[in-house]
Amino acid sequence: MSIDKTLRKILVDDLFVSVPQAEIGLDDGLRDILGLDSLGFTELRTQCEYAFDITISDEDFVPENFSTVRDLARLVTRLSEPVPDEVGSR
């Protein structure tokens, strides 16, 4: 399942957003259109960490990353990428 489909599923199944999954657009505002409040955003963070096996730092838990499904999918994609070994294997 793609990241954006998983995010839509989380929004509807776990956060009880009243908009059907198929009608949630990538650029729909999570607060303005889908109605998430501060507790909803905190739960969304936790659900994303669990579903995608990532950690969302406090620095990443900002409105710019949680404005729309598209913004959140970008964050999840970035955090899911392997971190290069800083020491480097030669």
PLY file of the C-alpha trace (Angstrom):
ply
format ascii 1.0
element vertex 90
property float x
property float y
property float z
element edge 89
property int vertex1
property int vertex2
end_header
0.00 0.00 0.00
1.35 3.44 -0.89
2.22 5.99 1.77
-0.65 8.33 0.90
-3.18 5.45 0.94
-1.88 4.33 4.31
-2.16 7.89 5.63
-5.76 8.12 4.39
-6.52 4.79 6.09
-5.02 6.03 9.37
-7.04 9.25 9.16
-10.34 7.43 8.64
-9.85 4.21 10.64
-7.76 5.43 13.57
-8.54 9.15 13.82
-12.19 8.85 12.76
-12.11 11.59 10.13
-15.61 11.71 8.66
-14.45 12.17 5.05
-14.32 8.86 3.13
-10.80 7.71 2.20
-11.50 8.00 -1.52
-12.50 11.66 -1.11
-9.43 12.78 0.85
-7.23 14.77 -1.52
-3.46 15.00 -1.30
-3.67 18.74 -0.72
-6.63 18.77 1.69
-5.73 20.58 4.90
-5.50 18.22 7.82
-6.76 20.92 10.19
-9.04 23.04 8.02
-10.68 20.43 5.79
-10.32 17.19 7.74
-10.79 18.77 11.17
-7.80 17.47 13.12
-7.15 19.21 16.42
-3.98 19.21 18.54
-4.77 15.81 20.05
-5.51 14.46 16.55
-2.12 15.64 15.29
-0.38 13.98 18.23
-2.22 10.72 17.54
-1.43 11.01 13.82
2.26 11.34 14.68
2.13 8.21 16.83
0.17 6.23 14.25
2.65 7.20 11.51
5.61 6.18 13.64
4.01 2.78 14.23
2.72 2.20 10.67
5.94 3.22 8.91
8.48 2.20 11.58
9.94 5.70 11.81
10.58 8.26 14.52
9.22 11.76 14.03
11.39 14.14 16.03
10.06 17.27 17.69
11.92 19.24 15.02
9.93 17.43 12.31
6.62 17.67 14.20
5.82 21.11 12.80
2.86 22.48 10.80
4.86 22.54 7.56
5.14 18.73 7.69
1.59 18.12 8.91
-0.43 20.53 6.76
-1.66 18.11 4.09
-1.51 14.42 3.22
1.11 15.30 0.59
3.32 17.14 3.12
3.09 14.29 5.59
3.81 11.70 2.88
6.97 13.65 1.97
8.07 13.60 5.60
7.42 9.86 5.92
9.32 9.23 2.68
12.29 11.26 3.91
12.35 9.57 7.31
12.03 6.12 5.73
15.14 6.53 3.60
18.22 4.76 4.91
20.69 7.03 6.67
24.12 6.88 5.05
26.86 5.58 7.27
28.69 8.69 8.47
31.92 6.84 9.13
31.76 5.34 5.67
32.78 1.88 4.70
35.78 1.79 2.44
0 1
1 2
2 3
3 4
4 5
5 6
6 7
7 8
8 9
9 10
10 11
11 12
12 13
13 14
14 15
15 16
16 17
17 18
18 19
19 20
20 21
21 22
22 23
23 24
24 25
25 26
26 27
27 28
28 29
29 30
30 31
31 32
32 33
33 34
34 35
35 36
36 37
37 38
38 39
39 40
40 41
41 42
42 43
43 44
44 45
45 46
46 47
47 48
48 49
49 50
50 51
51 52
52 53
53 54
54 55
55 56
56 57
57 58
58 59
59 60
60 61
61 62
62 63
63 64
64 65
65 66
66 67
67 68
68 69
69 70
70 71
71 72
72 73
73 74
74 75
75 76
76 77
77 78
78 79
79 80
80 81
81 82
82 83
83 84
84 85
85 86
86 87
87 88
88 89
